[in-house]
């Protein structure tokens, strides 16, 4: 059903260009977004029920039930929620440009829905690549920074170049197997040398998309120049395409090469985590702080996928979902303060709790989620990852502990500088969150708290004994 919804979003995206009234476009966008969210939530519940009723043998024989259905539908649910958030966030913005904004948003959502649910490797690539076009246009035409043209083209060239490696690899894979279906490709055997080459070329494309060190330089600039909604989509959804691609292509189709190259991925992930944590400490732009923190979290998530551990894979999936909510919340709050005061430079802020107590509470909660404080959903994800890492390598576990300390360091520094201290003269005339702004913030925060205290709601359907048979 969601495949059909994805196609309809494409059609609706182009059709709204003929509409005249912006309010009508907004209402269509909001109602359509809410409907997709409800449908994806309903489908997610069905898949959870299905995962409970199937036994291990059935799931081993039908891997797509767990892989394509649960993981894909979970990411579709996250996508549909963040699209609704973007519509509400931009309700009073883009005057005179809502036709373009609505069109980009529809096309992007349609492509994302299909890429997370498709069962064909060639269509996976088409939709994977299609997400680049609306994101490029959002940064280029709706961006707020002075260097938005450079940032947009940097985003386009980096990701397109990486994707060319993926396209060539997929064509070679299809030429050797003669089929594009994921299940057929999974059971077909290719030579070890060819598998290694394909794993590396596809891996490069996905590392650029995430992005992982040393392919990350395009992302902070894209975040700085993108509008708030563009940053929410980029960090909350599009970065997950890289992790999802690793699951669908590398882990699922090329297990031998995955075992062979796991040390390489882990090395890049550890270097990336430490590098981005240290770099974050030097940033003064609020968006750059959140952007570099996102790179670090996605590096942890990808590293966990290649620990060759069922617990690590589950932790990685949960971290991707949690990070989508956290990064969206932080970027939204940064956008709120920027819309009021016109600057993201931390040096101009201080004592925000005096004039914006509600905003301060929400910012602190999302910051705590960013460093995985107990009681929040991200804590469960990182705990599972830490357990998986320690069970495989004490050295990597110690390095991960250093990353956690560094993450806590830059987060505490940011909160102290931004929220507490002597009130800055700049913020004396500002106002606290409006009803709409608070509603958006709390909508993103409630799942993090709710799932943090009811972790089995999402962990139970993943069933670790199944992952140990299917993935490892």
C-alpha positions in Angstrom: 0.0 0.0 0.0 2.8 2.5 0.9 4.4 1.8 -2.5 1.2 3.2 -4.1 1.2 6.1 -1.7 4.8 6.9 -2.7 3.8 7.0 -6.4 0.8 9.2 -5.6 3.1 11.6 -3.8 5.1 12.0 -7.0 1.9 12.7 -9.0 0.6 15.2 -6.4 4.0 16.9 -6.2 3.9 17.9 -9.8 0.1 18.5 -9.8 0.3 21.2 -7.1 2.3 23.4 -9.4 -1.0 24.2 -11.2 -2.7 25.3 -8.0 -3.2 28.9 -7.3 -3.7 29.4 -3.6 -1.0 28.9 -1.1 -3.4 28.1 1.8 -4.9 25.3 -0.3 -1.4 23.9 -1.0 -0.6 24.0 2.7 -3.8 22.2 3.7 -3.3 19.5 1.0 0.3 19.0 2.2 -0.6 18.8 5.8 -3.6 16.4 5.4 -1.6 14.3 3.0 1.4 14.1 5.3 -0.8 13.1 8.3 -2.5 10.4 6.2 0.8 8.9 5.2 2.0 9.0 8.8 -1.2 7.1 10.0 -0.8 4.5 7.2 2.9 3.9 8.0 2.1 3.6 11.7 -0.7 1.1 11.0 1.6 -0.9 8.7 4.4 -0.8 11.3 2.0 -2.3 13.9 1.0 -5.1 11.4 4.7 -6.0 10.8 5.4 -6.0 14.5 2.5 -8.4 15.0 3.8 -10.5 12.0 7.3 -10.7 13.6 5.7 -12.0 16.8 3.7 -14.7 15.1 6.4 -16.1 12.7 8.8 -18.6 14.2 12.5 -18.5 13.7 12.6 -21.1 10.9 10.0 -19.1 8.8 12.0 -15.9 9.3 15.3 -17.5 8.3 13.7 -18.8 5.1 11.9 -15.4 4.5 14.5 -12.9 5.5 12.7 -10.1 3.8 10.0 -10.2 6.5 12.4 -8.8 9.1 14.8 -6.8 6.9 12.6 -5.1 4.3 9.5 -4.9 6.3 10.3 -4.0 9.9 13.5 -1.9 9.3 12.1 -0.3 6.2 8.6 0.5 7.6 10.2 1.9 10.8 12.2 4.3 8.7 9.1 5.2 6.6 7.3 6.0 9.9 10.2 8.3 10.9 10.1 9.8 7.4 6.4 10.5 7.4 6.6 12.1 10.9 9.5 14.4 10.0 7.7 15.4 6.8 4.7 16.5 8.8 7.1 18.4 11.2 8.6 20.2 8.2 5.2 21.2 6.9 4.2 22.6 10.3 7.6 24.3 10.8 7.4 26.1 7.5 3.7 27.1 7.8 4.5 30.8 7.9 7.6 30.6 5.7 8.3 30.5 2.0 5.7 33.0 1.1 5.2 32.9 -2.7 7.3 29.8 -3.0 5.0 27.2 -1.4 4.4 25.6 -4.8 8.0 24.8 -5.2 8.5 23.8 -1.5 5.4 21.5 -1.6 6.6 20.0 -4.9 10.1 19.3 -3.5 8.7 17.8 -0.3 6.2 15.5 -2.1 8.8 14.2 -4.5 11.3 13.7 -1.7 8.8 11.8 0.5 7.7 9.6 -2.4 11.3 8.7 -3.2 12.1 7.9 0.5 9.0 5.7 1.0 9.9 3.7 -2.1 13.6 3.4 -1.3 12.9 2.0 2.2 10.3 -0.6 0.9 11.5 -1.6 -2.6 12.5 -5.2 -3.1 14.4 -4.7 -6.3 18.1 -3.5 -6.4 17.8 -1.4 -9.5 14.7 0.4 -8.3 16.4 0.8 -5.0 19.2 2.7 -6.8 16.8 4.9 -8.8 14.9 6.0 -5.7 18.1 6.3 -3.7 19.4 8.7 -6.3 16.1 10.5 -6.8 16.3 11.9 -3.2 19.3 13.9 -4.3 17.4 16.2 -6.7 14.8 17.8 -4.4 17.4 18.1 -1.6 19.8 19.9 -4.0 17.0 22.3 -5.0 15.9 22.9 -1.4 19.4 24.0 -0.5 20.0 26.0 -3.7 16.7 27.8 -3.9 15.4 27.9 -0.3 18.7 28.1 1.6 19.4 31.0 3.9 23.2 31.3 3.8 25.4 33.4 1.6 27.3 30.4 0.3 24.2 28.2 -0.5 25.1 27.8 -4.2 28.5 26.4 -3.3 27.0 24.1 -0.6 24.2 22.8 -2.9 26.7 21.9 -5.7 29.1 20.4 -3.2 26.2 18.2 -1.9 25.2 17.3 -5.4 28.7 16.5 -6.7 29.9 14.5 -3.7 26.8 12.3 -3.5 26.4 11.9 -7.2 30.0 10.9 -7.7 29.7 8.3 -4.9 26.5 7.0 -6.4 28.1 6.3 -9.7 30.3 3.7 -8.0 27.1 2.1 -6.7 25.4 2.1 -10.1 28.4 0.4 -11.8 28.5 -2.2 -9.0 24.8 -2.9 -9.3 25.0 -3.3 -13.1 27.9 -5.7 -12.7 26.0 -7.7 -10.0 22.9 -7.9 -12.3 25.1 -9.0 -15.2 26.5 -11.8 -13.2 23.2 -12.9 -11.6 20.7 -12.0 -14.3 18.1 -10.8 -11.8 17.4 -7.6 -9.8 15.4 -9.1 -6.9 17.0 -8.9 -3.5 16.0 -12.4 -2.6 17.4 -13.9 -5.8 20.6 -11.9 -5.5 21.0 -13.1 -1.9 20.9 -16.8 -2.7 23.1 -16.5 -5.8 26.8 -17.0 -5.3 29.5 -14.9 -7.0 33.3 -15.1 -6.9 35.0 -13.9 -3.8 37.2 -11.4 -5.7 34.2 -9.9 -7.4 32.2 -9.7 -4.2 35.1 -7.9 -2.5 35.3 -5.3 -5.3 31.6 -4.7 -5.3 31.5 -4.4 -1.6 34.2 -1.7 -1.7 32.7 0.3 -4.5 29.2 0.2 -3.0 30.7 1.0 0.4 32.3 4.2 -0.9 29.0 5.4 -2.2 27.3 4.7 1.2 30.1 6.3 3.2 29.7 9.5 1.2 25.9 9.4 1.8 26.1 8.9 5.6 28.7 10.6 5.6 31.7 8.9 7.3 35.2 10.1 7.7 37.0 11.1 5.4 34.0 11.7 3.1 32.1 14.1 5.5 33.3 17.6 4.5 30.2 18.4 2.4 27.7 17.9 5.3 28.4 20.7 7.7 28.4 23.3 4.9 25.1 21.9 3.6 23.5 22.2 7.0 24.7 25.7 7.6 23.3 26.9 4.2 20.1 24.9 4.2 16.9 26.1 5.6 15.7 24.7 8.9 13.4 22.2 7.3 16.2 21.1 4.9 18.5 20.4 7.8 15.7 18.4 9.5 15.3 16.2 6.4 19.0 15.9 5.8 20.0 14.8 9.3 16.8 13.1 10.3 16.2 11.0 7.2 18.7 11.3 4.3 21.7 10.3 6.4 19.9 7.1 7.3 19.9 6.1 3.6 23.6 5.2 4.0 23.1 3.0 7.0 20.0 1.4 5.4 22.1 0.8 2.2 24.8 -1.0 4.2 22.1 -3.3 5.7 20.3 -4.0 2.4 23.3 -4.3 0.1 26.5 -5.0 2.0 25.3 -7.0 5.0 22.5 -8.8 3.2 24.0 -9.6 -0.1 27.8 -9.9 0.6 28.3 -11.6 3.9 31.8 -12.9 3.2 33.1 -9.5 2.2 31.4 -7.9 5.2 33.4 -10.2 7.6 36.6 -9.4 5.6 36.2 -5.6 5.6 34.6 -5.2 9.1 38.0 -4.1 10.6 38.3 -1.4 8.0 34.8 0.0 8.7 35.4 -0.1 12.4 38.7 1.8 12.0 37.0 4.5 10.0 34.1 4.7 12.4 36.4 5.1 15.5 38.5 7.7 13.7 35.4 9.5 12.6 33.8 9.5 16.1 37.0 10.9 17.8 37.7 13.4 15.0 34.1 14.8 14.9 33.9 15.0 18.7 37.1 17.1 18.9 36.0 19.2 15.9 32.6 19.9 17.6 34.4 21.4 20.6 35.9 24.1 18.3 32.6 25.2 16.6 30.8 28.4 17.4 27.9 28.0 14.9 25.0 26.1 16.4 24.2 24.3 13.2 27.8 23.1 12.8 27.8 21.8 16.3 24.7 19.7 15.6 26.0 18.7 12.2 29.3 17.3 13.5 27.5 15.6 16.3 25.3 13.9 13.7 28.4 12.6 11.8 29.7 11.1 15.0 26.5 9.4 15.9 26.1 7.9 12.4 29.7 6.7 12.6 28.8 4.9 15.8 25.8 3.4 14.1 27.7 2.1 11.1 30.5 0.8 13.3 27.9 -1.2 15.3 26.6 -2.8 12.1 30.0 -4.3 11.4 30.7 -5.7 14.9 29.4 -9.0 13.6 27.0 -9.1 16.5 23.2 -9.4 16.6 23.1 -7.0 19.6 25.2 -4.5 17.6 22.9 -4.6 14.6 19.8 -4.0 16.7 21.5 -1.2 18.6 22.5 0.4 15.3 19.0 0.3 13.9 17.6 1.8 17.1 20.3 4.5 17.1 19.4 5.5 13.5 15.7 5.9 14.6 16.6 7.8 17.8 19.1 10.0 16.1 16.5 10.9 13.5 14.3 12.4 16.2 17.1 14.0 18.2 18.8 15.7 15.3 15.4 16.9 13.9 14.6 18.4 17.3 17.9 20.2 17.7 17.9 21.6 14.2 14.4 22.8 14.7 15.2 24.6 17.9 18.3 26.1 16.3 16.0 27.4 13.5 13.6 28.8 16.0 16.2 31.0 17.8 17.8 32.0 14.4 14.4 33.2 13.1 14.1 35.4 16.2 17.6 36.8 16.5 19.3 36.3 13.1 22.4 34.6 14.3 23.7 31.2 15.2 26.9 32.3 16.8 27.2 30.9 20.3 29.3 33.9 21.4 26.2 36.1 21.2 24.1 33.9 23.5 23.9 33.2 27.2 21.3 33.1 30.0 18.6 32.0 27.6 16.7 30.3 30.5 15.7 33.7 31.9 13.7 34.9 28.9 12.9 31.5 27.2 12.4 28.9 30.0 10.3 26.6 27.8 12.7 26.7 25.0 15.6 26.0 27.4 13.9 23.0 28.8 13.3 21.5 25.4 16.8 22.3 24.3 18.3 20.6 27.4 16.1 17.5 26.9 17.2 17.1 23.2 20.8 17.7 24.3 20.5 15.0 26.9 19.0 12.7 24.2 22.0 13.5 22.1 24.4 12.1 24.7 22.1 9.2 25.6 21.1 10.0 29.1 19.4 7.0 30.9 15.6 7.1 30.6 15.7 8.2 26.9 15.4 6.0 23.8 19.0 6.8 22.6 20.4 5.4 25.8 18.9 1.9 25.0 20.5 2.0 21.5 24.0 3.1 22.7 23.8 0.6 25.6 23.2 -2.3 23.2 26.1 -1.0 20.9 28.4 -0.7 23.9 27.6 -4.3 25.0 28.2 -5.6 21.5 31.5 -3.7 21.2 32.8 -4.9 24.6 31.9 -8.5 23.8 34.1 -8.3 20.6 36.9 -6.0 21.4 38.1 -4.3 24.7 40.2 -1.8 22.7 37.3 -0.6 20.6 35.2 -0.5 23.7 37.7 1.8 25.4 37.8 4.1 22.4 34.0 4.2 22.3 34.1 5.2 26.0 36.4 8.1 25.1 33.9 9.2 22.4 31.1 9.1 24.9 33.1 11.3 27.3 34.0 13.8 24.5 30.3 13.9 23.5 29.2 14.7 27.0 31.9 17.3 27.1 30.9 19.3 24.1 27.2 19.0 25.0 27.7 20.3 28.6 29.8 23.1 27.2 27.1 24.0 24.7 24.3 24.0 27.2 26.3 26.0 29.8 27.3 28.6 27.2 23.9 28.7 25.4 21.3 28.3 28.1 23.0 29.3 31.4 25.2 32.2 32.5 24.6 35.9 32.4 21.8 36.9 30.0 23.1 38.3 26.7 21.9 41.8 25.7 20.8 40.2 22.4 18.1 38.0 23.9 16.4 40.5 26.2 13.6 41.3 23.8 12.9 37.8 22.5 9.9 35.6 23.3 9.5 32.0 24.4 8.1 29.2 22.2 4.7 29.7 20.7 2.0 27.0 20.9 2.9 25.7 17.5 6.6 25.7 18.2 6.2 23.9 21.5 3.8 21.4 19.9 6.4 20.5 17.3 9.1 20.2 19.8 7.1 18.0 22.2 6.0 15.8 19.3 9.6 14.9 18.6 10.5 14.6 22.3 7.6 12.3 23.4 8.7 9.2 21.4 12.2 9.5 22.9 10.9 9.5 26.4 8.1 7.0 25.8 10.3 4.4 24.0 13.0 5.1 26.6 10.7 3.7 29.4 9.0 1.1 27.2 12.0 -0.3 25.3 10.5 -3.7 24.6 7.9 -2.1 22.3 10.5 -1.8 19.7 13.2 -4.3 20.8 10.8 -7.3 21.1 9.9 -7.6 17.4 13.6 -7.5 16.4 14.2 -10.8 18.3 17.9 -11.2 18.8 17.9 -15.0 18.2 16.6 -14.3 14.7 19.3 -11.7 14.0 22.0 -14.2 15.2 20.8 -16.6 12.5 19.9 -14.3 9.7 22.5 -11.6 9.9 25.7 -13.1 11.3 
